[in-house]
């Protein structure tokens, strides 16, 4: 299997509208998560770059899809954080239509990486995002971020609990992750390598026979 060097990732563009997206070729994996779960930090440690994905002091403020070039026709994508209640209604509506368009119509999109704060995993909005993956034949990889907040035993217990809740979910994998302690980086990179090589149409056909009970 091809090994992608994520440390070569570099900023390409930030798009506010679909016509600004790069050409729909190659392969993309997108990061999507609630505001304040450590999504940008996860991108930065996986790429070994301190400021590749910029964080905002005002959660929910950034409403652009940011594209990073990794290698030829290989892109990492940062979707705007979801679920921030204080974001203006107009921005929330824009997020819903803009990101839905990307998730459902972007042919080169292979998978979503969904960071979730280990202290509050599987919120209603997280399930909504996972369901988008299952409906559209996208693989999903869950990062239980900020795992350093708990001792190893408790963190592993939460990991097993989340796995139990998603054991019937198609095409979904889960791991512990800590940007602060730089734990879980190699497993995340390994899983990303697998996700980039998947064919979405084939995945969709196989997932039609699996549903979350």
Residue, then its C-alpha position, 0 to 999 in steps of 0.5 A: x500500500x502506498x505510504x503518504x507523507x502527511x508532513x508535506x501537506x501545504x495550504x491550497x485554498x479556502x472556499x466559501x462556495x462550491x465553485x471555488x473548490x479544486x477540480x473534483x479529481x484524485x482523493x480527499x479525506x475530510x476532517x469534520x467535528x464539533x467546535x472545540x474538540x481539537x480538530x485543528x490540533x489533530x490536523x496539525x500533529x498528524x502533519x507535524x506542522x504547528x500552524x497548518x490548520x488555524x484555530x479560531x478564538x471564536x468557535x464556529x466563526x470559520x465557515x469555509x472549507x479549507x483544502x490542503x495539498x499533500x501529494x499529487x491529487x491527494x488532499x486533506x480537507x478541513x470542514x468548518x466546525x459544527x454545533x456552535x450555538x452562538x453562530x448566527x443563524x445565517x451562518x448555520x444555514x450556510x454551513x448546512x447547505x454548503x457542507x451537505x453539498x460537499x459531502x453528498x456530491x464531491x466524487x473524490x471524497x473518500x472518507x471523514x475523520x470525525x474528532x470527538x472530545x473523549x469527555x463528550x463523545x457521540x453527541x446528537x450532531x456527531x451521530x448526524x455526521x456519521x449517518x451522512x457517511x453511512x448514507x453516502x458510502x463514506x468510511x468514517x474514522x473517529x478520533x477520541x481526542x483529548x484522551x490525556x484528560x483521563x488515565x489510560x484505564x478510563x480512556x480505554x474503557x470509554x473507547x470500548x464503550x464507543x466501539x460497542x455503540x457503533x459495533x453495527x455501524x458500517x465502515x466505521x473505525x475508532x481510536x484514542x488520540x491526544x494532540x497534547x501528548x502526541x499519542x495516536x498519531x501513527x495509527x491515525x496516519x496508517x488509517x488515513x493511508x487506507x482511507x485514501x486508497x478506497x473507492x467510494x462507489x465500491x464502498x457504497x455498494x457494500x455498505x448498502x447491506x449494513x445499517x446501524x441497529 
